[in-house]
C-alpha cells in the first residue's frame, strides 16, 4: 500500500447561493486544482480518476452524471469519473474510494468533489428529499424524520444516563459551533447565539429544538489526492486511515451507538496506529447537537454518559484539549449534504497546515473526520472516518 497525500483543497461559500450544481462544483474543483498546483505541481493533465459525491435532492434538476457535468465545467474530461451516492456520507465515501485507488497503485492522482444544491425549494420538498435517505416505504412514509430520530436518540440517552445536564449541554454545543463559525469565512451562519436562543427556539421533535438542527445549505468542496510515487506535496497532509461501515439493522433498536461509530473509530485508530488522545481536533457529523454529543463518546473523547460534561467543562471548545468542529460543523458551517464529507477533509487540511487563520487550533498535527449518512430502523446507514496527519 502506498502513502496518499492531500495535495490541494478548495471550498465554496456555504449557504443560500444563487448558483447551480455545475457552477458550485466547478468553482470548488478549480480552487482545489489551484492549491494542488502550488503545492505539488499538479495540473489537469495529471488527473487519472475522479470521484464525486452528490445526493441529488430536489433543488437542482441535474440529478444524474453530476460529476461529468461539474468536471466538464472545470475543463476536465476523458478520465474515469464515478458518482457516489451514500446519503450525507456521499463525498466522504468518495474520498475513501479515491484513497483506496491510489494506495493500491491503480492511479497516481485523483480529484474528489462533493456538491449539493438544497435551497430554492419549499421546506416540504427539501424535507422529502432528505427523507429518501431512510427506508421510504417503511419509515419515511410513516412520518419518521431525521429530527425525530435524533429526538429518540436523545430520549434514549436520557433514560440510560439521566437528563440533568443533557438539555444544557445540547444548547452549549449549538452556541460553540456558531461561535466557531464566526471565524470561518465560508460558513453558512455568521451569527453568535446564546443558550437562551437555543432553549427558546421552537420545538421540532422533543427535546430537539430548531437551533439544535443543522440548516439546508448549498455548496461544494473538492480535494486533490496524490500517491507518494507522484511526489510529496509541500506541507504534506497524509491520509492515515479511511474506514467505512454500515450499521446493523436489527428488528428493534435501542438507539444506542447509531451507526456503530465506536466500532468504526476502533478500526480507524488501529489502522493509523493512533488513539483518541493523539487527535488534536475533530470534525464530526452534527446533523443535530445530539449527533455531536453522541460522537464525543463514540470517538473516545468522553466516557459513556460523560458527553454532557465534555462540552460543559470546555473540553471540546476550540481552545480545549479535544476541539470539536472548529469550522462551525454542520450546525453553523452548513450542510450541503453531498459536500459535507470533503468539506471536513478540507478543514482538517487547513488546520494541519496551520492555515486556518483565526480559527486555528494551535500545533495541530492529527485530525479526525467522522461523517454519517442516512438511517434504517433508526440506525445509521453509513459511518465514514478519516484520520489525517501532517508530515
N, C-alpha and C positions, 0 to 999 in steps of 0.2 A: 504494500500500500504506500502510495506517495503522499507527501505532505501537500496540503492545499491551503492557499492563502487568499485573503480578501485583498484584491488589487485596487478596487475602486468602488465607491458607493455614491448614491445620489437619491434625493427625495424631493418631491414637490411639496408645496404647501398642502396641509390637510385642512378640510373644512367644506363649506358650501361654495363650490367653484364653478365658474362659467366656462368649463372645458369638458370635452367628452373623453371617453376612454382612450381613444387613439392619441389625442393630444397629451393627456396626462402621462400615458405610458412612454411616449416618445421623449418627453421632457426629462423624465427620470432616467431613462436609458442614456440620453446624451450627457446628463450630469455625471453618471457613473463612468461612462467612457472617458470623459474629460479628466476625471480623477485618476483613472487607471493609466491614462496616457502619461500623466505627470509622474506617477509613482512606479510604473512598471513598463513603460513604453508600449502599452497595449493599444492596438488600433482595431478598427472594424475588421480588417483583413485577417486578424489573428483569431477571431471568434470561430470556434468549432461547433458549439451547441448552445441552445437557449432553452430555458425552462421558464414558463410564465404562469403565475398563479392568478386566478380570477374566478369568482363565484358565479358571476353572470346574473346579477339581480335585475329588477325591473326598471332601473333608472337609466339604462343605456340599451339601445336595440342591438348592439353588437355583442351577441352572447356566444358566438362560436368563433373559432380561429382568432381569438383576441390577440394572441401572441404574434401571429403573422401580420395582423393589421398594424399593431403598435410598432413592431420592429421594422416593418416596411417604411413607416412614417419616419423612423430614425435612420433610414438608409441601410437597413440590414436585411438581407435575403440570401437564399441559396445555401442555407445551413439547416441542420436539424433543429426544428422548433417544436417543443412539446408543451401543450397546455395542460395545466394541473388544476383540478377542482377537488378540494377537500375541506369545504366549508371555510371557517375563519383561519384554518391552518394551511390554506392552499399554497401560499408563497413560501411558508416555512418548509413545507414538503418539497417545493420546487428547489429550494436551497439544498436540501438533503440529496435530492436526485442529482443535482449538478456536482455536489461534493463527491458522491459515490462514483460518478462517471470519471472525474478527474483522478481520484485516488486510485481507481482501478486501472488507469493507464489507457482508457478508451478515448480520451480527449485531453487537450492541454489548457484550453481557455474556454470558459463558459460565461454567459451572461444570464442573470436571473432577474426577472421582473415580477412585481406584484402590483396589481392595479384594480381599482374599483370606482364606479360612479354610483352613489347611493342617494344623492339629494335630487330635488326637482320633481319628485313624485309624492303622492299623498302618504301620510303615516300608515294608512291601511295597506297600500301597495308595498311600501318598504317592509312592513311587518310580515306581510305574506311572503315576500321574497326570502326573508331570513328564516321564516318558519319551515321552509323547504329543507333546511339543514337538520331537521329532525325526521322522525317517521311520520310522513304526511298523513297517511290513512289511519294509523293507529293513535297518533298523538296530536299532531298539529290540527287536524280537522276536528278534534275533540276539545280544543281550547288550550292545549299545553303550549305555553310560550317560553322563551328563554328567561324573561324576568321571573316567571312563576317557578321555573326550575331553580334559579338562584335563590328564590324565596324559600323553597322547600329545603334546599341545602342549608340555608341559614337557620331555619327552624329545627332541622335535624341536628345541627351543630349545637344549638342551644339546649336541646334535650340531652345531648351527651355530656356537655361541658358546663352548662349553666349559661345564663344570658346577662349576668350582672354588668359586664363591660362590653358586651358584643355590639350593642347599638352605637355606643360612643366610639368604639374602635372603627366601625364601618364609616362613620361620619369623618373621622380623622384621616382615613385613607383618602377619601374624596378631597378633603382640604389639602392634604400633602401633594396629591397629584396635580391639582390645579395650581398650587404654588410652584411646583417644579416646572410646569408648562409655561409659566411667565417668562422663563429664560430660554425657551425653545422657540426660535423664530418661525419654525414650520408647523407649530401646533395649531390645532383647531381652535382651542379656547385660550385666551389671554385675559382671564378674569379671576382674581382671587376670590375665594368664598370662605365662609365661616361654618363652624359646626351647626350654628342655628339655621343657616341657609339650607343645609342638608336635612336637618331634622324637621324643618317646616315645609319642605318641598312635598308635592303630592305623593301619596302612597300609590305605587304601581302594583305591587304584589307583596302584601305584608310579610316581613318587615321592610322590604326594599322600597325605597323612595326614588323619585325622579333623579335626584342628584347622586344616587348610588349607581346609576347606569351610564354606560358609555354612549356617545352620540353616533348617529349615522354620519359618515364623512365621505368626501371624495378625496382621491389622492393616489399617488403611485410612489414606489420606491424600487431601486434597482441596485444590483451588486455585480461586479466582475470578479470571477474566481479564476485563479491560475494554479496549475500544478507546479511542483518545485522544479521539474525539468525545464519549464519555461523561464524560470528565474525567480529570485526573491524580491518582492517589492520593497521600496524604501519604507521604513517604519512599519514593517510587516505585521499583520494580524493573521494568525493561523487558526484553522478550524480543528479543534482537538477532539470533538465528538459531535455527531449528528445522528440523533436517535428518534424514531417514530414508532408509536404503537397505537392500536385501537383499544377501546375499553372492553370490558367483559360484560355482556348484556344478559344478566340473569332475568328470570321472570319477575322477580321483585328486587328492588334496590333499597339500600339503607341510606343512600345519598352520603356515603362515607367519603372516600377519596375519589371524586368524579374523574373518570378517565385514567385512573391508576397513575396519576402524575408521579407519586413517590416511586413507583416501580420503574418508570421511565427515567427518572432522575438517578436512581441507583445504577442503571446501565450506563448512563452518560458519565457519571462520576467514575465508574470503573474503567470505562474506555479511555478517559482522559488522564487517569491517574491522579485526579484531584477530588477534593471533597468540598462541602458547603463552606467550610471555614477558609478555603483558598480563594473563593469567589469574591471579587471586590465590588461587583454591582450586578444586579438582576433586572432584566426587563421581562415582566410576566404578563400573562393574559388576564387583565382586569376588565372583562366584559361587564362586570359589576364589582363593587367593592368587596362583596363576599368572595368572588373569584380570587382577588388578590390575597385576602386573608387565608383562604384555604391553601394557597400556594406557599405561604410562609412555612406551613407545617409540612407540606409535601416535599419541599425542596431542602428541608433541613435548616431553615433559618430559625425556626422555633419548634419546640417540642409539641406533641399533640395536646391541644387545649390551651396552649400559650400564645396562639396567634394574636389575640387582642393585646396582650402585654407587649408584643413585639412592636406594634405601632404606637401604643400609648406611652411607652418608655422612650420613643425616639429611635429605636434600633434600626428601623427601615427608612428613616429620613435620609436625605441626600448627604448630610454630614454625620450620619450614624455609622455603626460598624458593618451594617448589611444594607446598603442603599437599594431600594426597590423603585423602579420606574422613574429615574431622574429625568427622563424625557417628558414626563406627564402621563405616560401609559395610554392605554386605550381610552381611559376616562377623560383625559384632557388633551393629549396629543391628537386623539381622534382614532377612529376605527373604520377606515375603508377596508372592508373585510378581506378582500383578496390581497391587499398591500401590507397588512399588519406584520406578517412574518418577516419580510425583508426590511421593513422599517425598524424592527427590533435589531436586526443584524447591523443595519446602518448606524443606529445609535450606539451599539456596543463598539463598533469600529471607530467611530469618532472619539468615544471615551477612551479606548485603549491606545489610540494615537495621541491622546492629550489635546484633542481639537474640539472639545465640547463647550469651550468658552465659559460663559457664566454658570452653566450647569455642570461643569466638570467635576467628577469625583476624583479627588487627589490621588496620585500614584496608583491609578488603576492599571492592572496588568492582566486580570482574568475577568471575563464576563459571561453570564449565562442568560440565554433567551428561552422562555417557555411560551409556546403558542398552542392554544387549544382550538378545536373546531367541531361544531355540531354536537348532537346528543341523541342517544337512543335509550329509551326507558330511563331517562334521567341521568344516564352515564355518558361521559364524554366520548364522542365518536373518534376523535383524534387528539393525540398529545405529541408534540414535537419539541425536542430540546436540543439546542446547540450550545456548546461551550467554546468560547474563543479565548485566545491568549496572545498577548503582544510578544513578538520575538525580537 
